[in-house]
Amino acid sequence: MEWGGFDNQSDCCGSGCPIQNTGTVNISTNITSSWTVTGPNNFSGSGVSQSEQGSPVGSYTITYGSVDGYVTPVSETFTLTDQGTITFSGTYVAKPVVNLNFSYQEKIKFFFATLF
């Protein structure tokens, strides 16, 4: 870890020590949605992308918000290193639409087919 030009933490003084190591956390999704990121820097957002520069190093987890008609991406966890970049990419998939509007004749056929 950097100590602002000092050899070690015990030589460092003042409120600015130690100098925090940082990187960038990026989020992108394929549709407008919301998300919450937890870790050394907690934040949330919405839209299709966000970038949080100057985030402290460490482990970050994203939880994607639900969107009607879509399957929500699973949560992900990545570790941000000094001067590094992590990118969360959430892909929402449309839920299939099932048409259950059967004609009267189709309902009768289905009913009798299940009896035998």
SULGI-V26276 format. One record per residue. N is the residue number from 0. RES is the residue in one letter. SS is DSSP state (~ for helix, > for strand, _ for the rest). Layout:
N,RES,SS + N,RES,SS
//
This chain:
0,M,_ + 1,E,_ + 2,W,_ + 3,G,_ + 4,G,_ + 5,F,_ + 6,D,_ + 7,N,_ + 8,Q,~ + 9,S,~ + 10,D,~ + 11,C,_ + 12,C,_ + 13,G,_ + 14,S,_ + 15,G,_ + 16,C,_ + 17,P,_ + 18,I,_ + 19,Q,_ + 20,N,_ + 21,T,> + 22,G,> + 23,T,> + 24,V,> + 25,N,> + 26,I,> + 27,S,> + 28,T,> + 29,N,> + 30,I,> + 31,T,> + 32,S,> + 33,S,> + 34,W,> + 35,T,> + 36,V,> + 37,T,> + 38,G,_ + 39,P,_ + 40,N,_ + 41,N,_ + 42,F,> + 43,S,> + 44,G,> + 45,S,> + 46,G,> + 47,V,> + 48,S,> + 49,Q,> + 50,S,> + 51,E,> + 52,Q,> + 53,G,> + 54,S,> + 55,P,> + 56,V,_ + 57,G,> + 58,S,> + 59,Y,> + 60,T,> + 61,I,> + 62,T,> + 63,Y,> + 64,G,_ + 65,S,_ + 66,V,_ + 67,D,_ + 68,G,_ + 69,Y,> + 70,V,> + 71,T,_ + 72,P,_ + 73,V,_ + 74,S,_ + 75,E,> + 76,T,> + 77,F,> + 78,T,> + 79,L,> + 80,T,_ + 81,D,_ + 82,Q,_ + 83,G,_ + 84,T,> + 85,I,> + 86,T,> + 87,F,> + 88,S,> + 89,G,> + 90,T,_ + 91,Y,_ + 92,V,> + 93,A,> + 94,K,_ + 95,P,_ + 96,V,_ + 97,V,_ + 98,N,_ + 99,L,_ + 100,N,_ + 101,F,_ + 102,S,_ + 103,Y,~ + 104,Q,~ + 105,E,~ + 106,K,~ + 107,I,~ + 108,K,~ + 109,F,~ + 110,F,~ + 111,F,~ + 112,A,~ + 113,T,~ + 114,L,~ + 115,F,_
//
